[in-house]
Amino acid sequence: MNTTRNDTQDNIQTDNMNATSEERTDQKSTTPGGSRNNKEAVIAKHSELIPRLYMKLLPIQIILVIISGLNAVIDNTFAANLLGAEAMAITGLFCPVTNLLNGVNALFFGGAQVLCGKYLGKRMAEKTRSIFSLDVISIIVISLILTLLCEIFPHELAPMLGARGSLIPGLAMYIRGYALGLPFFCLGTQFTAFLQLEHKEKLSYTSILSMFFVNAFLNWFFISSLGMGLFGLGLSTSVSNLLFFAIQGSWYLSGKSSLRFEIKNVVFSDLRDILINGLPGAIAQFCIFIRGTVINRVIAYFIGETGLSAFSAVQSFGCVYWAVPAGVTSAVMVLGSVYVGEEDKDGLKVLMKTFLQRGIVLVLAVSLILSACCYPLTNIFFHDPSSDVFRMTLQGFLLFPLFSPFSSFTVGLSNYFHCQYHERIVRIVSLLDGLVSVCVLTVILAPAFGMTGVWVAQILGNLFNNLVLLIFSAIYNFRHPDAERIMCFPDGFGVPDEDRLDISVHSMEEVVNISALVWDFCESHGVDTRRTNCSSLCVEELAGNIIKHGFSDGKKHILDIRVSCIRDDVVICLKDDCKSFDPAETARLFDPEDISHNIGLRIASSISKSMNYMNTFGLNILTVTL
């Protein structure tokens, strides 16, 4: 019975393939040269998915940075209005600790994201889950150690952060309240990074909004109703971090997640790769931690408590408006790691073009808007326009955002170089951007120009970093760097242009032309007739199914197809932004009694050497090897 079914199916497949072969021949004979023109028209639309995917990733990447910033804004607002200017100075002194936590998080989720992106690019799902589990274990251990240090030695930590005199006990109280929620904050941040891989960004949005409102309410309740002072200010953040972690963690406890926590599959030696890949981002954050401590000490020495309060107010919103540049540059790393894993040179070119044309422009627009809102932002914290602290804060909100476009350019290129393993460039730029440039200029300018010098140092320091990066690229390439040279592709990277065919599909009408394009491409590369026919048939059947079932929801979608001749194989990769769908799994689940049902998918599955599917960032990626 089984033999008869298989023989029947083989006959159906052979008949379909032969019929399709005749159709291809007819098409080629009736439209000589037409496929070449169609190819140029279709390829001109290629990679529309990348800009769309880049802009889709931005919100969650921005949120990853804005999380701690939201709590800082809330805490500083209540500190200024309920506890006074001294409390503002205390939260300002604590700000470098937040940067340190961001550094720890960046070290782990940054490294894990890069590795997961590359493993996803290579379609290695099990390895991705192993990295996820190792990341969770590591962050739990590190965050618990930090919590214990803060709870046991708060009075010793306060002077190290720059507190003096009466500020020491207040800062120690705030540290104790804040430290209780460190494990929840760190784990929640990791979950936010990974939930985007599973297309569950809405869960992250829900957790962050809940955290925001709970923190605001508890600040009011703990300070105004219970009189808990600075300890209550920190404790409210800890409780809100617990809620932030619990909402996102519920997905991983539901049993529905593809990234499961599995200790048995963890390879602890992979921790080295996580740390190496996360190091550049962590170096930048750790440098910002040191930079914040140095600048606080410079301000305290040359300007005093008033300067610290102004710097604290601006820095609290700095965490928020730096979120847009950070999101713009982080999206480069996340997508870049996937396209590096696929060795997709054209995809990387389009990604960097999107970063420059959309990302940098967005950062510039947000920076100008925030500078224009300098007065209302200042009025959130201080209400007397004649006071020195109001004047210093107003100037800060006017000037501080203007450094963002320069820094975004530097960090975006640095993140791309990190994906390509140009680690020496990355470390130099991270050190300059995070610490050296701004610190040196602050030490030079603050004694002479006060807080004006502090704000101007931010802009000039980042402009200097841009110049260093461009000069380095010019020297490296012995000429003015063009778009491709500045990307520094390794020798032999990617499939050569002549050995691949890139197509974008928007409608069913375009599917017929695709089969002819694939036929011509395979035939021109000396692929045997059977595999040429199989490749043409496979692309037509799969593209038709995606258009029919995925494009039917009324939304605008794009299907990108790449056909490559790699050594002796023809590799077909289809990417679309439709609802998740696994053709390989579906083919196995078809009713075996109905051999004519979904014959296209049956043929594609049976004639291929391998058929692998993965959904990444809401993108369906199907790879077929013939």
Secondary structure, 3 states (H helix, E strand, C coil): CHHHHHHHHHHHHHHHHHHHHHHHHHHHHHCCCHHHHHHHHHHCCCCCHHHHHHHHHHHHHHHHHHHHHHHHHHHHHHHHHHHCHHHHHHHHHHHHHHHHHHHHHHHHHHHHHHHHHHHHHCCCHHHHHHHHHHHHHHHHHHHHHHHHHHHHCHHHHHHHCCCCCCHHHHHHHHHHHHHCCHHHHHHHHHHHHHHHHHCCHHHHHHHHHHHHHHHHHHHHHHHHHCCCHHHHHHHHHHHHHHHHHHHHHHHHHCCCCCCCCCHHHCCHHHHHHHHHHHHHHHHHHHHHHHHHHHHHHHHHHHCCHHHHHHHHHHHHHHHHHCHHHHHHHHHHHHHHHHHHHCCCHHHHHHHHHHHHHHHHHHHHHHHHHHHHCHHHHHHHHCCCCCCHHHHHHHHHHHHHHHHHHHHHHHHHHHHHHHHCCCHHHHHHHHHHHHHHHHHHHHHHHHHHHCHHHHHHHHHHHHHHHHHHHHHHHHHHHCCCCCCCHHHCCCCCCCCCHHHEEEEEECCHHHHHHHHHHHHHHHHHCCCCHHHHHHHHHHHHHHHHHHHHHHHHHCCCCCEEEEEEEECCEEEEEEEECCCCCCHHHHHHHCCCCCCCCCHHHHHHHHHCCEEEEEEECCEEEEEEEC
